[in-house]
């Protein structure tokens, strides 16, 4: 796992600029740094050494020195591809997966990403043809951002690296504030930094003659098969066992995160790592430590747990938003940061259970298609009239469900964590809000228009929630602590099986992830296969009603600059309603608070205390957020 940066232009001062850009993401790879510079391009790399520790340094060059690669991620089938390339006459100098990318590109050119199994974001510079080829993995486990202004093109694993380039113009993309408030993250391929784009999952990019060409090499597809249930369960068991084995490939120790649910319990039961890590809070209903320790006791492996205090949590918010690059109002991101901070004391690699809910049908929202079959038989026109009537009434238990079932999926569904409706956004945003949610999700609904509603919801959740929240926070929070996360469920071979499941193997009247739980039951030694995953829950709902957190949020919202973006009076009304227990508004308030804290860091240059030990050297940030390598040493 590493961090990559690069830029193309005629700048004479390339060595200084690329060094600053690479230092900015030093947390992604504290073990080594490497650079390649010529008259056209500058490439930088920060390495977290995991595979072929002695010989896997980057940038790496092809034998004739024509190709140069910088790579972030892991290719789990690199050994198989290496054998294939050796039969074609290629001779390897290392045992690294990075070298496989070089010769794989030489042989297969733009078809290379199709052959890869893993998580990756890489760039290959062809000196002779002056062409830059970049690619991102099938589901977007590894991030890749790019930016072009005039004759300068740049890319990086994290947006903050761009802040060090003199040609980067930092402008807030106000158009995306509305979509952020609805989705709880930035749902488009453009970011909240104007002109900065995300290379989407399953996509490659060519840059040549100052022109960007983007091409899809992988598309989501669902083809239900009416296979025998036992046969399907056996296939799930086989493919996940195989994925876990591939994800265990490492020259350093691999640990695992462990919550209380079936997903991480399944991974841990198969992998049997020496160490597992769990996070919790003082309030018992928000702590999964007890469940984790019960499982690890059965497996005779170690569980290391820690509890986060309210004070620690709130103190860390700005730092987390710095590492995230864009505002995120997912409270579990901070939990991931702390559990990663604990794990890095022992290991460099951890496995985690993300992706199972999206692939195998794990969300209770999906169950509405089964649980409400009778209600759904009411003609849509009548349900639509009821939705309009109930939508005007004050909130009460069951109201939102009636409103949802009276709207088509295409006009209502944007994912499992919708926060603000477009109607609510109009009350709260003071700047322009013209991007509609349906404009964002339309292409996915169009692609899957002939599929059932659960597949449509899965496609939306994989494309947006999984990629732009779940996987992004997993990468950013682990990398903030210089540790690599691996996600065995988010694997193209696993998806081949998951995408073939018929409805009844995903959802029943009594459960979710039906077939997956049955497969997990064979490996998990206790009843964790039955339990719903909580996913490192956070007691924000309760904290927000306590004076210290309430006052911190209130004071943050009351700042003068906030009125440029939000109706402060309305936001404070939401906060007051929550404090007085009139309404559960914590998600809505936290979304606004998170945006403000993010804006303070990146646009008001709020000082962030970030310190890291890098080969006995310390670094921190000054008020402009520039990385300063201090001449001080740890004893």
N, C-alpha and C positions, 0 to 999 in steps of 0.2 A: 504494500500500500504506500502510495507516494503522493506528491503534489507536482503538477506540471504547469509550466507557463511558457509563453512564446510570443513573439511579435515579428511582423515583417514590415519594413520600410527602409528608407535610405538614411536613417538616423546614424550619425557618426559616433554618438556616445552610447552605443549598444551595451558595452560591458557593465557600465555603472547602472544603467536602467534595468537590465535583466537581473542583476544581482539584487537590486532593491525589490523587484517584483517577486523574486524567488524567496527572499528573506521574509516577505510578508506572509507566506504560507509555510514557514519553517516548522510549525507544529505538525504538518502532515508528514514530515520526514526529517527527524532530527539526526539520523545516523550519518548521512552523507549529502553533499551537494555536487552538482555537475552542470556544465554549460557547454553549448556549442554556439559559435558566432561566426558568421561570414558577412559579406557585403549586403546580403538580402535578408537574412533572418538571424534571430537570437532565440535560443532555446534554453530553458532552465529546468532543473529537476531537484526535488528534495526527496531523499530516499528513507523509507522505513524498511530495513533489510529483513526479509522473511524467507525468500527462496534464493538458493545459490548466493549465500551471504557474501562470499569472497569475490565472486566474478560477475555479479548482476548489476554493476554500476551503470548509471545512465548520465547523459545520453549514450546510446549504444549505436555502433556503426556496422554496416554490412561489410563483408570481406573486402570489397572493392572501394569501401568508404563513400559510396555514392548515396546510400540511404542512411538517414539518422532518425532515431526514434526516441521519444519520451513517452512514458507509459505509466498509468496509474491503474492498479487493480491486480487481478489474478486470473490467469487462463487455466482452468481446471483440466482441460483435455490437451494441454501442451505436450505431454509425453507421447500421446497418440499421434498428434500432428507432427511432432519431431520425427517419429519413425517414418511417417508418410513422406516427409520432405527429404529425409536421408535416402530413401529408395529412389527419389528423383535426382539424387546426386549432390544435395547440399551437405556441406560439412560444418559442424557446429564447434564453437570454441568454448561454450559455457553450458551449464545445465539449467539455464534460466528460461522462463517463459517469454521474456522480452526478446530474446534472439529468435524465437519461433515467430514472433510478429514480423521481424525484419524479413526473413526468408519466405514467410507466408505471403507477405505483400509482394515480394519480388516474383513469386510464382503465380499467385492468384489475383493480384492487383485489388480492385474494389470489391471482389467477391470474398475477400478474406474474412470480414466480420461474420458472414453467414456460417463459416466453419468453426467459429469460436464458441466455446462453452465457458462462461465465467462472468466476471464483472470487470468492466474495462472502460477507460477513456484514454485514447492515445493519439499522437500526432506523428506522422512520418514525413520527413522532408526529403524530397528527391532533388538532389543538387543539379543533376544534369538537365532535368526537365523543368526545374524551378516550380515544382508543384508540391503543395502541402495537402496531405490526406489525413483526415481525422475521423474517428468513429467513437460511438458510445454504445454500451452494451444493450441487450435486447429489452430490458425492463427499466433501465435508468438507475442502477445501483450506484454507479460512479458519476459524479457531476462533471459537466463540461460547459463552460461559458465562452462566448466570443463577442467581439465588438469591432466595428469598422468605422473609421472616420477619415475621410479623404483618402490618402494613400497608405494609411496605417491599418493593419489588421492585427488583432491580438486575441489570444485565448488563454484560459487558465482553469485550474480546478476550482478556484474560488474567486468571486468578483473582486474581493478586496485587493487582489494583486494588481488589478487595473489602476487603482488609485496611485500607484507609484510611477505610472507612465505619463510623460508630459503631454501626450496627445489625447489623453482620456479627459472627457468633459463630464463632470459629475452633475447630472440633472435628475431631479425627482420626476418619475413618470406618474403624474397625478391621475391619469386615466385609469390606472389599475387599482386605485384605492378601493373603489366600489367592489370589483370582483374579489379582492382580498378579503373584504368584510363578509362576503357571502360564502366563499370557499374555505376560509381560514388560512389560506396561503395564496401565493401568486399562481393562478391557474394557466396562464398563457406562456407561449415560448419567449415573449418579451418580459423583462423583469421590471422591478420598480426603479431600477437605474435606467434612465432613458437610453436606448440604443444598445443595451446589453441583452443578448439573447442566450437562451438555453438550447444546446443541441439536444433534440428530443431523443427518447429511447429508440433503439433500433434504427438509427439514422447515421449516415456518414456525411462528411463535408469535404469538398475540394476547394482549395483557394489557389487560383492561378491567374496571372495577368490582372490582378486587383479585382477579381470577380469571385463571388461566393456561389458555389453550387451545392445544394443540399439534396440528399437522395435517401429514401427509405429502403432499407434492406430487410426489414422484418415487420410484419403486421400481426396484430392480435387476430386470432381466429378461434371460433368455437364450433366443434362438430360433435354433437351428442351421439353416443353409441349405446344401443340397448344391449350391452353385454351383461352376462350373468353377474349378479351382485358379488358373489364370492370371488369370481375371476377379477372383477374390478378392484376389490379390496387387496387382492394379492398383487396386482399391478402397482397400486399405490405404495404398498409396503416395499416392493422391490425397487421402485424408482427413487423413493425417498432414502432408503438405505444406501443406494448407489450414490445419490447426491451428497449425503453426509460423508461418505468415504472420500469422494473427490474434494469436498470442502475441508477435509482434515489434512490435505497435502501441505506440508510446511516443514521448514528446517528449524522452526522454533516451536515452543509449546503453545498449544491451542486450548483456550478455556471456553466458557459459555455463560451467557446471561440466562437467568432462570427466573421466570415469574411463576404464577400458580396454575396456569392454564395448560391445555393439551399441547399447544404448539411448541413452546420451548421445552416442555417436559418430554415430548416425543424426541426432539433433537438430542437432548441430554441423555435420554435412555439409550439411544442408538450409539452416540459418540463416546459416552462414558469418559469425559474429560476429567483430569485430576482435580480441577478447580471450577466451581461455578460461582456466580455473583448475583446478588439480589439486593434491591433497594427497598426501603420501607419508610413509614412515618409513624409518629407516636400513636395516632388514632388507628386502632386495630383494623377497622374496615378498609383502611387505605394501605395496609401492609400485607405483603405476600410472603414475608420471611418464614412464617410458621409452615406454610405449605411447601416452600422450597426445601426447607431443612428436612421435612418428612420424606420427600422424594429422595434426596441425596443420601439420607440414612439408609433407605432401602437399597440404593445403588452402591453403597460403601464408597462414596466420593465426598469431597469437601465442598461445603457451601460457606462462602464468605459474604456476610451481609453488613449493611450499614443503614442507619436511619438519618434522614435529613430533617433538620429543624426548620421551622418557619423562617427564622432569621437568615439561615444559610441560603434558603431557597430565594427569598426576595433580594438578597444582596447579590445574587449571581445573575439576575435577569439581564442586565445590560451586557455582561460578558457573553452570555449565551447568544444574544441577538447579534453581537459582533461576529461570532463564529458562524452563525447561520447565514449571514450575508443579507438576507431579506427578512422582513418581519414574519414571525411565526407565533401563532397564539395556541399552539399545542402544548399544554402544560407538561406532558410527559417528556418533552425535549430536555428539560432541566433534570429530570430523573435519570435520563440516559447519560447526561453529562456526569452526574455524580457516580453512577455505577461504573462508568468507563474510567473515571478517576481512581476508583478502588481497584479495578481489574488491572490497570497498567502497572501497579506495584509488583505484579507477579508474571504477567504474560504480555505478549505483543499482539496476539490474535484471539478473538472471541467469536463464537457462533451465536446466532440469535434466531428467533422464531417468526420474524416478520413475513408477511405474504400469504400465509395459509388462509386467512379469512377471505381475502380477495380471490384467491385461486379456487378454493374448495367450498365457498358459500358460508362464511362464518358470521355474518352480521344479522342481528335480529330484524333489521329493516327488510331483509329478503323474505323473512317468514310471513310478512303481510300477504304475500301472494298465495300462501297456503292457509294461514289462519283466518283470512277474511274472504274465503271463497264465496260464501253466501252473500256477504255484503257486496262483493264485486259483481254479483249477478244482477244487482239493481241496475237498470239502464243508466248509461253514463250521463245522459242529459239530466236525470233526476239527481244523481250524485253531484253533478256540477252545480245545480241550483242550491243544494244543501251546503256545498262548500262555500258558495258566495254568501249565503246567509250566516253560517257559523264563522266565516272569516271576519265578519264585522263585529262579532261579540267579544267580550273580554275573555282572556285565556282561562280554560278550565280543563280538567282531565278528559282526554278523548277528543278535544276540539281540533287539535292539529292533525289527528288521524283522519277525521272527517274531511278536513280541508284538503289533505294530501290525496285521499281517494276520490276526490271530486275534480281532480286535475289530471291531465295526461302525464305520463311519466316524462315525456319529452319537455313539457313546460315546467315541471316541478323539480325533477331529480337532478341534483348536481353532485351528489356524494353523500356519504354517511355522516359527515360532520358539518352540514350546512348551518350557518350562524344567522346572518341577516338575510331577509328577503329583499327583493329589489324595492318593494314598497317601503320597508323600514329604512333602507339606505337613503331614500329621498329625505327622510326626516333628520338624518344624522350627518350627511356629507355637505360641506359648504362649497366644495369645488365641483368642477364638471364631472358628471357621472353618466356616461353615454354607452358604455359597453354592457350589453345584456348577457345574462347567464346563458341563454339559449344560443347566442352567437358563438359562445365558447364550446358548448357541448354538441352543437348541431352535427359536426362531422362524424362523431362517434355514433350518435343515434341514427344517422343516415346509413352508416356502414352496417349496423346491426338491426336495421328496421324489420327484417324478417324473423328475427329471433324472439324468444319469449322475454318477458320483463326482467326476470332474474339475470339472464345473460346480459341484457342491456345495462342493468345496474352494475354487474361485475365489470363490464367493459369500462364504464365511467369511473368506477372506483380504482381499477388498475391504472387507467390512463392518468388520473388526477390524484386521488387520495394516496395511493400506494407510491407512485413515483415522486410526487411533489411535496408530500409530507412525510410519510412513513420512512421511505428509503433515504430521503434527503436528510432528515434529522438523525437517522442512524449513522450516515456517513459523517456529517458535520460534527456530531457530538463525540463520536469515537475518535475521529481525527483531531479534534481539539485537544485530546489527551494522548495523541500519538499512539493510537492503538487501532488495529484493523478489525472491522466487523465483517463476518461472512454469513450469508443468509441462504441456507440450503433449500428452503421452499421456493425462493425466487430463482428458478433455474429453468432453462428452456425445455429440458427433458421432463421435469416435473409438470410443467404447464401442458405439455402434450397429453399427459394422462388427465390432469385436472380439467382441461377444456373439453374432454370427451364425455364428462359425466352427465347423465340425464338428471332432470330436476329432482327426482325422488332420492337420488344418492347424495344430494347436497342439503336439501331442506326437508324436514318433516314437521308434523304438528307438535312434536315434543323436543326437537333439537335442530342444531345447525351442524354443518360439516359432517354429515352422517357417515359417509364412507371413510373419510379421513380418521374419524374417531375409532371406527372399527379396526382400521389398520393399526392405529396407535395403541389400541388395547392389547395387542399382542406383545408389545415391547415395554410399555410403561408398567412398572411393578405395583402401582397402587391405582386409585380411582381418579387420578388427575385427568384421564382421558374424557371424563364426563364433565369436567368443570369449564365454565366459561372463562376465557382469558380476560383479566383485568388490565394487563398491559402497563404495569407500574403506575397505578392511579395516584392522583395528587389531591389533597384536601383543600384545594383553592376555594371551593364553594363555602366551606366553613371559615377559612381564614379571612375571606373578604368581608365577613360580618364582624370581625374583631377590629378594635380601634386602630391598632398600629398599621395593619395592611390597608384598611379602609382609608385612613388619612394619607398614607403614601400614594394611593391611587387617586384620591381626590385632589391632592396638591399637584400631582403630575398633570391631570386633566385641566386644572385651572391655569396653567401657564399661558402667557400671552400669545405665543406663536401657534398654539393649538387651534385657535379660532380660524386660522387660515384653512384648516382641513375639516374640522368637526363643529357641530352645534354643541357647544360645551354644556349648555343648560339641559339639553335632552340627554346627553351622556350621564351627567350628574344625577338626573332623575332616575335613570336605570340603576345607577350605583345605590341611590337611596332606597329604591324599591327592594333591591337585593339585601341591603343591610337590615332592613326592617322585616325581612322574610315575607314580603308581599309577593314577590316574583323571584324565580330562579334566573337571574340575569348574569350569572358570573361569566359565562362564555362570551356574551356580548360586550361586557365591560372589559374583560381581559384582552379581547381583540383590539380594542381602541388603545388600551394601556400599552400593549406590546408594540403597536405601531409607533406610538409617541416615544417610547424608550429606544426603539430602533432608530428613529429619526434623530434623536439626540446624539447617538453614537456616530452616525455616518454623515449627518448634515450640520450638526452643531458642535461636532468634534469633542464630545464628552470624553473625558479621560477614562481609559479602561486599564485596570491593573492586570496585566498579563505577564506572567513570568514563567520561564521555561528553562530547564537544564538541558543544554545542548552541548555534549562533549565537554562538560565542566564549565560551560560558559552560560551566562545569564542574558536574557533579553527581556525588554519591556516595551511599552508604547508611550510616546509623548502625546501632547494634547492634539496634535494633528493626526494621531493614530499611525504615525510612521514608526516602523520597526527600528529600534536602536540597539545595536549589539554593544553591550557595555563591557568595559575592560575590568570585569570582576569575576572572581572564581569561587565556586563552592568548595568548602573544605571536605 
